[in-house]
Amino acid sequence: MSSNSDHQNHRRRPYVSNQQRQSTAVIVPTPCSHLTEFKAGRGETAFGRLLEAVRVRPLGRASVRGGANEVFRCGACGKGPPRLYACVSCAAVVCGVHAPDHEHQIAIDVDRAELFCCSCGDQVYDRDFDSAVVLLQTAAATLGGCNSLCTPPPESIRKRRRVDYRPWTPDSKERALLGTHSSLLPGNNEDLSPNSNFPVGLKGLNNLGNTCFMNSVLQALLHTPPLRNYFLSDRHNRFVCQQKNGVNHSKNDRKNKNSQRLCLACDADALFSAVFSGDRKPYSPAKFLYSWWQHAGNLASYEQQDAHEFFISMLDGIHEKVDKDERKPHSQDYLEPGGSSRFPLDYQTFPHNINWMNIGRVNFLFQRFGSGDCCIAHRVFSGILRSDVMCTACGFTSTTYDPCVDISLDLVPTHEAPTKTLHSCNGKAETVNSGISTLLGCLDRFTRPERLGSDQKFFCQQCQVRQESLKQMSIRKLPLVSCFHIKRFEHSPIRKMSRKVDRYLQFPFSLDMSPYLSSSILRSRFGNRSFGFEGDGKDPDCSNESTSEFELFAVVTHSGKLDAGHYSTYLRLSNQWYKCDDAWVTQVNENIVRAAQGYMMFYVQKMLYYKASGTS
Amino acid sequence: MSAPDEDNTSNNTQLASNFFGELLDSVIMDVASECHRVARLGLDRNLDDEEEELRLSAQARARVADPSNSETNSKYVVDIFGQTHPSVAAEIFDCMNCGRSIVAGRFAPHLEKCMGKGRKARVKATRSSTAAAQNR
């Protein structure tokens, strides 16, 4: 395609996939003078007549059609498709060769419904035209009533206010308060030991007997910024909690000496206090293990267990016990400065049912999730997945939303991996991508349209029969902290065996999740038209550009075989990496982390990630 | 009569070739048009960052795999705080279920029996409560 356009930054971009990975905000390119001139006199109805000729195929692209069996041919040479352009002004059809000769400038590619400037010899873009085409496309996908594709869901009452980060130092009254009500940790000027140079929350965890699965996850959670902030700002004070709930006479209570009500959040509070105390001797999370086994009876055994199962189980434990937390009335500063609650979901406004969730082999009951404010675990980890099921016959789309606390990804084998194939047209032999599994590749796969088998036909409300359908996942709302779980352990109940997938997975230190947002996925489904799709920055309930940048802060790795392996955790504090291997905390180079076999990766939203702070 | 047949064959071949050519052109145009739109609308801004991460990862793996690199897989001597730790954690504390003093590194197996949980504990209970033959 010839082009007068500038060739600045003209690198050969590799063709990624037909579901092109994109970042959020669409820029509207400056129109060429011909397009501007065309639109000048005509205003909004510039493309009115043209749009009447636009046809939309279900799930397919838009195109321009004439009469019933009309086949377009170039008026000058009689050439047939492909690459024919219909003039927007006079409806004459020309081919690419004869387009510059045509008296009018603006035409449309008949097969693709893309505007073409005959003078510039280039494809051009117009927002009004795109909007109109998208409306045609999405009208076909819905019953005309509920249109979850374009209409943003009703705005929630509580909007998220953005406040800039402000450094804080105590004033004299606060200093006095600090002096009388707290004791300073080592690490101030008086302590000259070398240990004070390391971040204060670094501490080993003793292995209590095959409990590395627990230690590794605890280390990640101890350094999950919003969770750490919550407990360190005393939001769940274990003494207050136990005092409030008093002595428990329930028959669940065994002969334990303290007769306390089981509360995993209290045990977490104790854990945070111990680990951030400044003392560097390894901590034995015995009470935590005891409480957890009381909570998750079926998992209570001395065998080696799965770290991910523990993670889900632990969040579940905190969820149940913390829903009656006292909260500050107006703001939750441990999450973001000055921000109001971030999960003002109102499921009643969505005409869909809430589904039972089953991720991580544990069922979550979400009746209590209505307001999203249920507990710190959900406030930190919970996001919302969107699932679209599209009828292949008519395009009708059914949408459901499900909350999730993490994303479990299949580790695709080499021959299936949606790797980028670099066309080395510019001579550079960049073969580094071929054959490597990447986290982004797994996410691509997670969000790509999947054809449901013919045995899984879906009842289409528009067709009123069962039809073959496509299913596509996307992320409607990103959590504060994204946990990615790589399914390295395959259990085959048929063959009665399990195996571990050791295949290396590349994961980035900085991650942009915007290509996987519902707004991006929807946009690419409708040909990447410039149009305000759901959640394009205006809806506070949806994630937008500023909330989709993440930084890696913890990696849980598994080494060894399926039944005789070992978990450890890499932590990133003040841009320095540490390895936490049960009681052993050592410093490592970032190369070790990049080359490690990741099992669970923890990313936090960039705005919550403090890089430069010395105490991190 | 072979000439018209030959003509037919070459016509068919020509037609097939034309059809294929049109299909190929169409596919190429699809790709070009889509990529053009993505590039113009600025929807592909992150490719540089992604490639940089991939490059760093490849570099890291090469460095780690290098046998002359001493950092990988070296046994721990001291941790960053200058401490050493035995292979079985030696701290001693009281079991919160039964009150006995337990060594940290053996706490989990102890607790399993103490709480009556776990496979071994459950098997014991079954053995005493049912007389039926067990599937072991």
HADDOCK unambig.tbl for C-alpha pairs under 7 A between the chains (distance, minus, plus):
assign (segid A and resid 21 and name CA) (segid B and resid 44 and name CA) 6.69 0.50 0.50
assign (segid A and resid 22 and name CA) (segid B and resid 43 and name CA) 4.63 0.50 0.50
assign (segid A and resid 22 and name CA) (segid B and resid 44 and name CA) 5.06 0.50 0.50
assign (segid A and resid 23 and name CA) (segid B and resid 43 and name CA) 5.43 0.50 0.50
assign (segid A and resid 23 and name CA) (segid B and resid 44 and name CA) 6.43 0.50 0.50
assign (segid A and resid 23 and name CA) (segid B and resid 45 and name CA) 6.53 0.50 0.50
assign (segid A and resid 23 and name CA) (segid B and resid 46 and name CA) 6.99 0.50 0.50
assign (segid A and resid 26 and name CA) (segid B and resid 41 and name CA) 5.57 0.50 0.50
assign (segid A and resid 26 and name CA) (segid B and resid 42 and name CA) 6.22 0.50 0.50
assign (segid A and resid 26 and name CA) (segid B and resid 43 and name CA) 6.37 0.50 0.50
assign (segid A and resid 27 and name CA) (segid B and resid 41 and name CA) 5.04 0.50 0.50
assign (segid A and resid 27 and name CA) (segid B and resid 42 and name CA) 5.87 0.50 0.50
assign (segid A and resid 28 and name CA) (segid B and resid 41 and name CA) 6.04 0.50 0.50
assign (segid A and resid 29 and name CA) (segid B and resid 40 and name CA) 6.46 0.50 0.50
assign (segid A and resid 29 and name CA) (segid B and resid 41 and name CA) 6.36 0.50 0.50
assign (segid A and resid 82 and name CA) (segid B and resid 22 and name CA) 6.50 0.50 0.50
assign (segid A and resid 82 and name CA) (segid B and resid 25 and name CA) 6.69 0.50 0.50
assign (segid A and resid 82 and name CA) (segid B and resid 26 and name CA) 5.50 0.50 0.50
assign (segid A and resid 195 and name CA) (segid B and resid 81 and name CA) 5.66 0.50 0.50
assign (segid A and resid 206 and name CA) (segid B and resid 89 and name CA) 5.98 0.50 0.50
assign (segid A and resid 207 and name CA) (segid B and resid 89 and name CA) 6.50 0.50 0.50
assign (segid A and resid 207 and name CA) (segid B and resid 105 and name CA) 5.87 0.50 0.50
assign (segid A and resid 208 and name CA) (segid B and resid 104 and name CA) 5.30 0.50 0.50
assign (segid A and resid 208 and name CA) (segid B and resid 105 and name CA) 4.27 0.50 0.50
assign (segid A and resid 208 and name CA) (segid B and resid 106 and name CA) 5.79 0.50 0.50
assign (segid A and resid 208 and name CA) (segid B and resid 107 and name CA) 5.29 0.50 0.50
assign (segid A and resid 208 and name CA) (segid B and resid 108 and name CA) 5.40 0.50 0.50
assign (segid A and resid 209 and name CA) (segid B and resid 105 and name CA) 5.29 0.50 0.50
assign (segid A and resid 209 and name CA) (segid B and resid 106 and name CA) 5.52 0.50 0.50
assign (segid A and resid 209 and name CA) (segid B and resid 107 and name CA) 6.55 0.50 0.50
assign (segid A and resid 209 and name CA) (segid B and resid 108 and name CA) 5.25 0.50 0.50
assign (segid A and resid 209 and name CA) (segid B and resid 109 and name CA) 6.65 0.50 0.50
assign (segid A and resid 255 and name CA) (segid B and resid 97 and name CA) 6.87 0.50 0.50
assign (segid A and resid 256 and name CA) (segid B and resid 96 and name CA) 6.24 0.50 0.50
assign (segid A and resid 256 and name CA) (segid B and resid 97 and name CA) 5.28 0.50 0.50
assign (segid A and resid 284 and name CA) (segid B and resid 104 and name CA) 6.81 0.50 0.50
assign (segid A and resid 300 and name CA) (segid B and resid 117 and name CA) 6.07 0.50 0.50
assign (segid A and resid 300 and name CA) (segid B and resid 118 and name CA) 5.82 0.50 0.50
assign (segid A and resid 301 and name CA) (segid B and resid 112 and name CA) 6.00 0.50 0.50
assign (segid A and resid 301 and name CA) (segid B and resid 117 and name CA) 6.37 0.50 0.50
assign (segid A and resid 301 and name CA) (segid B and resid 118 and name CA) 4.14 0.50 0.50
assign (segid A and resid 301 and name CA) (segid B and resid 119 and name CA) 6.78 0.50 0.50
assign (segid A and resid 302 and name CA) (segid B and resid 108 and name CA) 6.06 0.50 0.50
assign (segid A and resid 302 and name CA) (segid B and resid 109 and name CA) 5.49 0.50 0.50
assign (segid A and resid 302 and name CA) (segid B and resid 112 and name CA) 6.36 0.50 0.50
assign (segid A and resid 302 and name CA) (segid B and resid 118 and name CA) 6.64 0.50 0.50
assign (segid A and resid 506 and name CA) (segid B and resid 57 and name CA) 6.66 0.50 0.50
assign (segid A and resid 508 and name CA) (segid B and resid 53 and name CA) 5.64 0.50 0.50
assign (segid A and resid 583 and name CA) (segid B and resid 85 and name CA) 6.86 0.50 0.50
assign (segid A and resid 584 and name CA) (segid B and resid 79 and name CA) 5.76 0.50 0.50
assign (segid A and resid 585 and name CA) (segid B and resid 79 and name CA) 5.40 0.50 0.50
assign (segid A and resid 585 and name CA) (segid B and resid 80 and name CA) 6.24 0.50 0.50
assign (segid A and resid 586 and name CA) (segid B and resid 79 and name CA) 5.13 0.50 0.50
assign (segid A and resid 586 and name CA) (segid B and resid 80 and name CA) 5.20 0.50 0.50
assign (segid A and resid 587 and name CA) (segid B and resid 80 and name CA) 6.65 0.50 0.50
assign (segid A and resid 591 and name CA) (segid B and resid 60 and name CA) 4.47 0.50 0.50
assign (segid A and resid 591 and name CA) (segid B and resid 64 and name CA) 6.95 0.50 0.50
assign (segid A and resid 592 and name CA) (segid B and resid 60 and name CA) 6.96 0.50 0.50
assign (segid A and resid 592 and name CA) (segid B and resid 64 and name CA) 6.48 0.50 0.50
assign (segid A and resid 594 and name CA) (segid B and resid 57 and name CA) 5.54 0.50 0.50
assign (segid A and resid 594 and name CA) (segid B and resid 60 and name CA) 6.15 0.50 0.50
assign (segid A and resid 595 and name CA) (segid B and resid 57 and name CA) 6.61 0.50 0.50
assign (segid A and resid 595 and name CA) (segid B and resid 60 and name CA) 5.88 0.50 0.50
assign (segid A and resid 595 and name CA) (segid B and resid 61 and name CA) 4.88 0.50 0.50
